[in-house]
């Protein structure tokens, strides 16, 4: 949640951009609900920041999921298109 808030603050300083947070607390909201909220705002971009599970504190790095409009490969991705 801290990362999302920091990113939100950075984006708010961009003159042609507006931020809409789908949640304000560190609580679970299903992906379908977050997407519906973004669509209601007519969002041009949907960013979801997640903490993946790990078994070692030494784990580091990041992953990126980009949805292809031409071919969703999972049922969750097909829902987003």
N, C-alpha and C positions, 0 to 999 in steps of 0.2 A: 504494500500500500504506500510505503514511503517513496518508492521509486515512481509510482504512478503520480503521486502528488508533486514530486520534483519535476517530472516531465510536463505535467499540467501547467506548472508555473512558467516553465520555459516557453511553452506554446502560447500562453496568454500574452507574452511579450511580442509575438509576431502579429503585425498589423492586419493581415488578411486571414487570420485563423481564429477559430473559436473552439473552446473546450467544453465538452459535456461529459461529465463523469457518470458512469452507470451505477456507481456506488460510492459512498463516502466513508464507509467503515470496512474493516477487514472481516467481512462476512461472506459466505458463499452465496452466489447468485448464479443459477444455471446459465450456460452459454446461450440457450435459446432466448432467455429473458433479457440478457445483456444485448443480444443482437436486435431484439424487438425494440428495446429502448433506443438504440442507435438509429434504427430505421425510422422511428417516430420523429427523431430530430433531423431526418434527411441527411445523415452523416455521409461525407465523402470518403472517410477513412475510419476504420475500426481497429483500435489497438488493444490487445489483451495482454497484460503482463502477468505472468504466472511464476510461482516458485515450484519447480519440479521436485519430486521426492528424491532423496539420496540416502545412502547408508554410511557415507564417510564425510566428515567435516572437511576433508581435503579436496572434495569435489569442487570444480570451478568451471566457468565457461557459460555459454548461452546457446540457445537454439532459436531458430526462426521458422515459422510456418507461414508460407505465402499461399493464398488460395488462388488457384488457376480458374478463371471463368470458363475456359475451354474443356476442363475435365476434372471435376472433383473426384478424389480417390477414396473418400470415406463417407459414411452416412452423415457425419457431422459437417463435413465440408460441403456435401451436396445441399444441406439445409441452408448454408450461408449464401449460396449462389443466387 
